[in-house]
Amino acid sequence: MLIFRWAMMFLLLVAGVCFVFYAGTGQARFKRYGLVTLKWTLIAAFGFFAVLILERLA
């Protein structure tokens, strides 16, 4: 559980850094990297919480 929390925080930080690079340089590739990282981080988080909820119900 702790590893998952740290991984989520790290991936959100990576997405934030990508957006800061995009704001600083204006290069669209950093925006794309940030959005892809954010998208997969949120998908993984929703999946993780869905598993936790299903464990509680069963």
PDB file with one MODEL, atoms N, CA, C and O in Angstrom:
MODEL        1
ATOM      1  N   MET A   1       0.828  -1.185   0.000  1.00  0.00           N
ATOM      2  CA  MET A   1       0.000   0.000   0.000  1.00  0.00           C
ATOM      3  C   MET A   1       0.878   1.257   0.000  1.00  0.00           C
ATOM      4  O   MET A   1       0.620   2.199  -0.749  1.00  0.00           O
ATOM      5  N   LEU A   2       1.892   1.264   0.826  1.00  0.00           N
ATOM      6  CA  LEU A   2       2.771   2.428   0.906  1.00  0.00           C
ATOM      7  C   LEU A   2       3.533   2.620  -0.405  1.00  0.00           C
ATOM      8  O   LEU A   2       3.729   3.748  -0.857  1.00  0.00           O
ATOM      9  N   ILE A   3       3.957   1.522  -1.005  1.00  0.00           N
ATOM     10  CA  ILE A   3       4.678   1.611  -2.281  1.00  0.00           C
ATOM     11  C   ILE A   3       3.772   2.207  -3.351  1.00  0.00           C
ATOM     12  O   ILE A   3       4.209   3.032  -4.153  1.00  0.00           O
ATOM     13  N   PHE A   4       2.505   1.787  -3.360  1.00  0.00           N
ATOM     14  CA  PHE A   4       1.570   2.321  -4.346  1.00  0.00           C
ATOM     15  C   PHE A   4       1.362   3.820  -4.152  1.00  0.00           C
ATOM     16  O   PHE A   4       1.305   4.574  -5.123  1.00  0.00           O
ATOM     17  N   ARG A   5       1.251   4.243  -2.914  1.00  0.00           N
ATOM     18  CA  ARG A   5       1.074   5.684  -2.654  1.00  0.00           C
ATOM     19  C   ARG A   5       2.273   6.484  -3.134  1.00  0.00           C
ATOM     20  O   ARG A   5       2.117   7.535  -3.755  1.00  0.00           O
ATOM     21  N   TRP A   6       3.474   5.983  -2.842  1.00  0.00           N
ATOM     22  CA  TRP A   6       4.681   6.680  -3.283  1.00  0.00           C
ATOM     23  C   TRP A   6       4.784   6.681  -4.798  1.00  0.00           C
ATOM     24  O   TRP A   6       5.212   7.675  -5.386  1.00  0.00           O
ATOM     25  N   ALA A   7       4.399   5.582  -5.441  1.00  0.00           N
ATOM     26  CA  ALA A   7       4.445   5.526  -6.905  1.00  0.00           C
ATOM     27  C   ALA A   7       3.468   6.530  -7.512  1.00  0.00           C
ATOM     28  O   ALA A   7       3.796   7.199  -8.491  1.00  0.00           O
ATOM     29  N   MET A   8       2.273   6.639  -6.938  1.00  0.00           N
ATOM     30  CA  MET A   8       1.290   7.601  -7.446  1.00  0.00           C
ATOM     31  C   MET A   8       1.799   9.032  -7.271  1.00  0.00           C
ATOM     32  O   MET A   8       1.669   9.853  -8.179  1.00  0.00           O
ATOM     33  N   MET A   9       2.367   9.326  -6.123  1.00  0.00           N
ATOM     34  CA  MET A   9       2.892  10.669  -5.885  1.00  0.00           C
ATOM     35  C   MET A   9       4.047  10.985  -6.845  1.00  0.00           C
ATOM     36  O   MET A   9       4.149  12.097  -7.361  1.00  0.00           O
ATOM     37  N   PHE A  10       4.907   9.999  -7.075  1.00  0.00           N
ATOM     38  CA  PHE A  10       6.027  10.194  -7.990  1.00  0.00           C
ATOM     39  C   PHE A  10       5.533  10.451  -9.409  1.00  0.00           C
ATOM     40  O   PHE A  10       6.033  11.348 -10.088  1.00  0.00           O
ATOM     41  N   LEU A  11       4.556   9.669  -9.859  1.00  0.00           N
ATOM     42  CA  LEU A  11       4.042   9.850 -11.217  1.00  0.00           C
ATOM     43  C   LEU A  11       3.311  11.177 -11.376  1.00  0.00           C
ATOM     44  O   LEU A  11       3.409  11.807 -12.429  1.00  0.00           O
ATOM     45  N   LEU A  12       2.587  11.610 -10.364  1.00  0.00           N
ATOM     46  CA  LEU A  12       1.959  12.928 -10.420  1.00  0.00           C
ATOM     47  C   LEU A  12       3.006  14.035 -10.450  1.00  0.00           C
ATOM     48  O   LEU A  12       2.834  15.040 -11.140  1.00  0.00           O
ATOM     49  N   LEU A  13       4.085  13.850  -9.706  1.00  0.00           N
ATOM     50  CA  LEU A  13       5.187  14.814  -9.723  1.00  0.00           C
ATOM     51  C   LEU A  13       5.831  14.866 -11.102  1.00  0.00           C
ATOM     52  O   LEU A  13       6.152  15.946 -11.597  1.00  0.00           O
ATOM     53  N   VAL A  14       6.021  13.708 -11.724  1.00  0.00           N
ATOM     54  CA  VAL A  14       6.600  13.652 -13.075  1.00  0.00           C
ATOM     55  C   VAL A  14       5.703  14.393 -14.063  1.00  0.00           C
ATOM     56  O   VAL A  14       6.194  15.151 -14.900  1.00  0.00           O
ATOM     57  N   ALA A  15       4.391  14.179 -13.969  1.00  0.00           N
ATOM     58  CA  ALA A  15       3.464  14.880 -14.857  1.00  0.00           C
ATOM     59  C   ALA A  15       3.554  16.386 -14.624  1.00  0.00           C
ATOM     60  O   ALA A  15       3.551  17.159 -15.581  1.00  0.00           O
ATOM     61  N   GLY A  16       3.632  16.805 -13.374  1.00  0.00           N
ATOM     62  CA  GLY A  16       3.760  18.232 -13.065  1.00  0.00           C
ATOM     63  C   GLY A  16       5.038  18.826 -13.623  1.00  0.00           C
ATOM     64  O   GLY A  16       5.026  19.938 -14.150  1.00  0.00           O
ATOM     65  N   VAL A  17       6.135  18.102 -13.514  1.00  0.00           N
ATOM     66  CA  VAL A  17       7.408  18.575 -14.058  1.00  0.00           C
ATOM     67  C   VAL A  17       7.322  18.704 -15.571  1.00  0.00           C
ATOM     68  O   VAL A  17       7.852  19.654 -16.146  1.00  0.00           O
ATOM     69  N   CYS A  18       6.654  17.750 -16.221  1.00  0.00           N
ATOM     70  CA  CYS A  18       6.483  17.843 -17.674  1.00  0.00           C
ATOM     71  C   CYS A  18       5.695  19.090 -18.057  1.00  0.00           C
ATOM     72  O   CYS A  18       6.032  19.762 -19.031  1.00  0.00           O
ATOM     73  N   PHE A  19       4.646  19.402 -17.295  1.00  0.00           N
ATOM     74  CA  PHE A  19       3.863  20.598 -17.589  1.00  0.00           C
ATOM     75  C   PHE A  19       4.672  21.873 -17.337  1.00  0.00           C
ATOM     76  O   PHE A  19       4.520  22.858 -18.059  1.00  0.00           O
ATOM     77  N   VAL A  20       5.521  21.855 -16.326  1.00  0.00           N
ATOM     78  CA  VAL A  20       6.394  23.014 -16.076  1.00  0.00           C
ATOM     79  C   VAL A  20       7.387  23.182 -17.229  1.00  0.00           C
ATOM     80  O   VAL A  20       7.644  24.305 -17.664  1.00  0.00           O
ATOM     81  N   PHE A  21       7.943  22.076 -17.724  1.00  0.00           N
ATOM     82  CA  PHE A  21       8.840  22.156 -18.876  1.00  0.00           C
ATOM     83  C   PHE A  21       8.107  22.696 -20.097  1.00  0.00           C
ATOM     84  O   PHE A  21       8.657  23.486 -20.865  1.00  0.00           O
ATOM     85  N   TYR A  22       6.854  22.260 -20.269  1.00  0.00           N
ATOM     86  CA  TYR A  22       6.062  22.766 -21.391  1.00  0.00           C
ATOM     87  C   TYR A  22       5.841  24.273 -21.252  1.00  0.00           C
ATOM     88  O   TYR A  22       5.970  25.015 -22.226  1.00  0.00           O
ATOM     89  N   ALA A  23       5.513  24.716 -20.051  1.00  0.00           N
ATOM     90  CA  ALA A  23       5.289  26.139 -19.833  1.00  0.00           C
ATOM     91  C   ALA A  23       6.576  26.934 -20.057  1.00  0.00           C
ATOM     92  O   ALA A  23       6.541  28.062 -20.550  1.00  0.00           O
ATOM     93  N   GLY A  24       7.704  26.338 -19.693  1.00  0.00           N
ATOM     94  CA  GLY A  24       8.972  27.050 -19.830  1.00  0.00           C
ATOM     95  C   GLY A  24       9.521  27.059 -21.240  1.00  0.00           C
ATOM     96  O   GLY A  24      10.118  28.048 -21.664  1.00  0.00           O
ATOM     97  N   THR A  25       9.330  25.970 -21.977  1.00  0.00           N
ATOM     98  CA  THR A  25       9.941  25.864 -23.304  1.00  0.00           C
ATOM     99  C   THR A  25       8.938  26.058 -24.434  1.00  0.00           C
ATOM    100  O   THR A  25       9.312  26.498 -25.521  1.00  0.00           O
ATOM    101  N   GLY A  26       7.675  25.736 -24.195  1.00  0.00           N
ATOM    102  CA  GLY A  26       6.672  25.834 -25.248  1.00  0.00           C
ATOM    103  C   GLY A  26       6.685  24.654 -26.203  1.00  0.00           C
ATOM    104  O   GLY A  26       5.975  24.670 -27.209  1.00  0.00           O
ATOM    105  N   GLN A  27       7.478  23.629 -25.910  1.00  0.00           N
ATOM    106  CA  GLN A  27       7.545  22.452 -26.779  1.00  0.00           C
ATOM    107  C   GLN A  27       6.375  21.518 -26.459  1.00  0.00           C
ATOM    108  O   GLN A  27       6.153  21.133 -25.311  1.00  0.00           O
ATOM    109  N   ALA A  28       5.646  21.175 -27.504  1.00  0.00           N
ATOM    110  CA  ALA A  28       4.431  20.381 -27.326  1.00  0.00           C
ATOM    111  C   ALA A  28       4.708  18.966 -26.828  1.00  0.00           C
ATOM    112  O   ALA A  28       3.822  18.331 -26.255  1.00  0.00           O
ATOM    113  N   ARG A  29       5.924  18.463 -27.037  1.00  0.00           N
ATOM    114  CA  ARG A  29       6.200  17.091 -26.592  1.00  0.00           C
ATOM    115  C   ARG A  29       6.113  16.961 -25.069  1.00  0.00           C
ATOM    116  O   ARG A  29       5.712  15.911 -24.567  1.00  0.00           O
ATOM    117  N   PHE A  30       6.481  18.007 -24.327  1.00  0.00           N
ATOM    118  CA  PHE A  30       6.394  17.948 -22.871  1.00  0.00           C
ATOM    119  C   PHE A  30       4.939  17.927 -22.417  1.00  0.00           C
ATOM    120  O   PHE A  30       4.597  17.248 -21.449  1.00  0.00           O
ATOM    121  N   LYS A  31       4.096  18.659 -23.105  1.00  0.00           N
ATOM    122  CA  LYS A  31       2.667  18.633 -22.794  1.00  0.00           C
ATOM    123  C   LYS A  31       2.101  17.237 -23.042  1.00  0.00           C
ATOM    124  O   LYS A  31       1.326  16.723 -22.236  1.00  0.00           O
ATOM    125  N   ARG A  32       2.491  16.634 -24.152  1.00  0.00           N
ATOM    126  CA  ARG A  32       2.036  15.289 -24.485  1.00  0.00           C
ATOM    127  C   ARG A  32       2.521  14.275 -23.441  1.00  0.00           C
ATOM    128  O   ARG A  32       1.743  13.430 -22.997  1.00  0.00           O
ATOM    129  N   TYR A  33       3.791  14.351 -23.050  1.00  0.00           N
ATOM    130  CA  TYR A  33       4.324  13.448 -22.023  1.00  0.00           C
ATOM    131  C   TYR A  33       3.562  13.612 -20.711  1.00  0.00           C
ATOM    132  O   TYR A  33       3.229  12.628 -20.051  1.00  0.00           O
ATOM    133  N   GLY A  34       3.292  14.852 -20.341  1.00  0.00           N
ATOM    134  CA  GLY A  34       2.571  15.122 -19.106  1.00  0.00           C
ATOM    135  C   GLY A  34       1.160  14.563 -19.136  1.00  0.00           C
ATOM    136  O   GLY A  34       0.705  13.968 -18.159  1.00  0.00           O
ATOM    137  N   LEU A  35       0.462  14.748 -20.252  1.00  0.00           N
ATOM    138  CA  LEU A  35      -0.906  14.241 -20.358  1.00  0.00           C
ATOM    139  C   LEU A  35      -0.950  12.718 -20.359  1.00  0.00           C
ATOM    140  O   LEU A  35      -1.832  12.121 -19.742  1.00  0.00           O
ATOM    141  N   VAL A  36      -0.009  12.092 -21.045  1.00  0.00           N
ATOM    142  CA  VAL A  36       0.035  10.620 -21.067  1.00  0.00           C
ATOM    143  C   VAL A  36       0.341  10.075 -19.675  1.00  0.00           C
ATOM    144  O   VAL A  36      -0.294   9.123 -19.223  1.00  0.00           O
ATOM    145  N   THR A  37       1.310  10.677 -19.002  1.00  0.00           N
ATOM    146  CA  THR A  37       1.648  10.242 -17.647  1.00  0.00           C
ATOM    147  C   THR A  37       0.473  10.430 -16.702  1.00  0.00           C
ATOM    148  O   THR A  37       0.165   9.542 -15.908  1.00  0.00           O
ATOM    149  N   LEU A  38      -0.181  11.574 -16.783  1.00  0.00           N
ATOM    150  CA  LEU A  38      -1.332  11.849 -15.933  1.00  0.00           C
ATOM    151  C   LEU A  38      -2.472  10.882 -16.215  1.00  0.00           C
ATOM    152  O   LEU A  38      -3.113  10.395 -15.284  1.00  0.00           O
ATOM    153  N   LYS A  39      -2.730  10.601 -17.478  1.00  0.00           N
ATOM    154  CA  LYS A  39      -3.819   9.697 -17.858  1.00  0.00           C
ATOM    155  C   LYS A  39      -3.598   8.297 -17.276  1.00  0.00           C
ATOM    156  O   LYS A  39      -4.501   7.727 -16.664  1.00  0.00           O
ATOM    157  N   TRP A  40      -2.409   7.755 -17.466  1.00  0.00           N
ATOM    158  CA  TRP A  40      -2.153   6.392 -16.979  1.00  0.00           C
ATOM    159  C   TRP A  40      -2.051   6.330 -15.464  1.00  0.00           C
ATOM    160  O   TRP A  40      -2.372   5.303 -14.864  1.00  0.00           O
ATOM    161  N   THR A  41      -1.611   7.409 -14.841  1.00  0.00           N
ATOM    162  CA  THR A  41      -1.589   7.458 -13.381  1.00  0.00           C
ATOM    163  C   THR A  41      -3.007   7.420 -12.827  1.00  0.00           C
ATOM    164  O   THR A  41      -3.285   6.689 -11.876  1.00  0.00           O
ATOM    165  N   LEU A  42      -3.898   8.198 -13.414  1.00  0.00           N
ATOM    166  CA  LEU A  42      -5.291   8.208 -12.953  1.00  0.00           C
ATOM    167  C   LEU A  42      -5.990   6.882 -13.230  1.00  0.00           C
ATOM    168  O   LEU A  42      -6.782   6.423 -12.407  1.00  0.00           O
ATOM    169  N   ILE A  43      -5.715   6.266 -14.363  1.00  0.00           N
ATOM    170  CA  ILE A  43      -6.299   4.949 -14.662  1.00  0.00           C
ATOM    171  C   ILE A  43      -5.837   3.921 -13.639  1.00  0.00           C
ATOM    172  O   ILE A  43      -6.642   3.130 -13.148  1.00  0.00           O
ATOM    173  N   ALA A  44      -4.557   3.925 -13.317  1.00  0.00           N
ATOM    174  CA  ALA A  44      -4.031   2.982 -12.327  1.00  0.00           C
ATOM    175  C   ALA A  44      -4.624   3.243 -10.947  1.00  0.00           C
ATOM    176  O   ALA A  44      -4.942   2.304 -10.217  1.00  0.00           O
ATOM    177  N   ALA A  45      -4.773   4.507 -10.592  1.00  0.00           N
ATOM    178  CA  ALA A  45      -5.338   4.847  -9.283  1.00  0.00           C
ATOM    179  C   ALA A  45      -6.801   4.411  -9.191  1.00  0.00           C
ATOM    180  O   ALA A  45      -7.213   3.841  -8.181  1.00  0.00           O
ATOM    181  N   PHE A  46      -7.586   4.674 -10.235  1.00  0.00           N
ATOM    182  CA  PHE A  46      -8.985   4.248 -10.216  1.00  0.00           C
ATOM    183  C   PHE A  46      -9.094   2.728 -10.145  1.00  0.00           C
ATOM    184  O   PHE A  46      -9.958   2.199  -9.446  1.00  0.00           O
ATOM    185  N   GLY A  47      -8.227   2.029 -10.863  1.00  0.00           N
ATOM    186  CA  GLY A  47      -8.219   0.569 -10.795  1.00  0.00           C
ATOM    187  C   GLY A  47      -7.871   0.068  -9.404  1.00  0.00           C
ATOM    188  O   GLY A  47      -8.490  -0.871  -8.905  1.00  0.00           O
ATOM    189  N   PHE A  48      -6.889   0.686  -8.782  1.00  0.00           N
ATOM    190  CA  PHE A  48      -6.478   0.291  -7.442  1.00  0.00           C
ATOM    191  C   PHE A  48      -7.609   0.498  -6.437  1.00  0.00           C
ATOM    192  O   PHE A  48      -7.875  -0.373  -5.608  1.00  0.00           O
ATOM    193  N   PHE A  49      -8.269   1.643  -6.510  1.00  0.00           N
ATOM    194  CA  PHE A  49      -9.358   1.908  -5.581  1.00  0.00           C
ATOM    195  C   PHE A  49     -10.570   1.042  -5.865  1.00  0.00           C
ATOM    196  O   PHE A  49     -11.317   0.705  -4.947  1.00  0.00           O
ATOM    197  N   ALA A  50     -10.776   0.676  -7.117  1.00  0.00           N
ATOM    198  CA  ALA A  50     -11.872  -0.246  -7.444  1.00  0.00           C
ATOM    199  C   ALA A  50     -11.621  -1.611  -6.805  1.00  0.00           C
ATOM    200  O   ALA A  50     -12.549  -2.237  -6.294  1.00  0.00           O
ATOM    201  N   VAL A  51     -10.390  -2.064  -6.831  1.00  0.00           N
ATOM    202  CA  VAL A  51     -10.047  -3.336  -6.192  1.00  0.00           C
ATOM    203  C   VAL A  51     -10.258  -3.246  -4.685  1.00  0.00           C
ATOM    204  O   VAL A  51     -10.778  -4.183  -4.078  1.00  0.00           O
ATOM    205  N   LEU A  52      -9.863  -2.136  -4.077  1.00  0.00           N
ATOM    206  CA  LEU A  52     -10.077  -1.970  -2.638  1.00  0.00           C
ATOM    207  C   LEU A  52     -11.566  -1.992  -2.286  1.00  0.00           C
ATOM    208  O   LEU A  52     -11.969  -2.611  -1.301  1.00  0.00           O
ATOM    209  N   ILE A  53     -12.368  -1.321  -3.091  1.00  0.00           N
ATOM    210  CA  ILE A  53     -13.813  -1.303  -2.834  1.00  0.00           C
ATOM    211  C   ILE A  53     -14.419  -2.699  -2.999  1.00  0.00           C
ATOM    212  O   ILE A  53     -15.251  -3.119  -2.195  1.00  0.00           O
ATOM    213  N   LEU A  54     -13.998  -3.410  -4.043  1.00  0.00           N
ATOM    214  CA  LEU A  54     -14.520  -4.762  -4.258  1.00  0.00           C
ATOM    215  C   LEU A  54     -14.113  -5.720  -3.131  1.00  0.00           C
ATOM    216  O   LEU A  54     -14.876  -6.615  -2.768  1.00  0.00           O
ATOM    217  N   GLU A  55     -12.920  -5.531  -2.584  1.00  0.00           N
ATOM    218  CA  GLU A  55     -12.496  -6.356  -1.450  1.00  0.00           C
ATOM    219  C   GLU A  55     -13.380  -6.095  -0.230  1.00  0.00           C
ATOM    220  O   GLU A  55     -13.702  -7.024   0.510  1.00  0.00           O
ATOM    221  N   ARG A  56     -13.772  -4.848  -0.018  1.00  0.00           N
ATOM    222  CA  ARG A  56     -14.633  -4.512   1.120  1.00  0.00           C
ATOM    223  C   ARG A  56     -16.019  -5.122   0.971  1.00  0.00           C
ATOM    224  O   ARG A  56     -16.628  -5.557   1.948  1.00  0.00           O
ATOM    225  N   LEU A  57     -16.513  -5.148  -0.276  1.00  0.00           N
ATOM    226  CA  LEU A  57     -17.863  -5.668  -0.511  1.00  0.00           C
ATOM    227  C   LEU A  57     -17.942  -7.175  -0.374  1.00  0.00           C
ATOM    228  O   LEU A  57     -18.982  -7.716   0.002  1.00  0.00           O
ATOM    229  N   ALA A  58     -16.850  -7.853  -0.677  1.00  0.00           N
ATOM    230  CA  ALA A  58     -16.864  -9.323  -0.652  1.00  0.00           C
ATOM    231  C   ALA A  58     -16.512  -9.884   0.704  1.00  0.00           C
ATOM    232  O   ALA A  58     -16.482 -11.102   0.879  1.00  0.00           O
TER     233      ALA A  58
ENDMDL
END
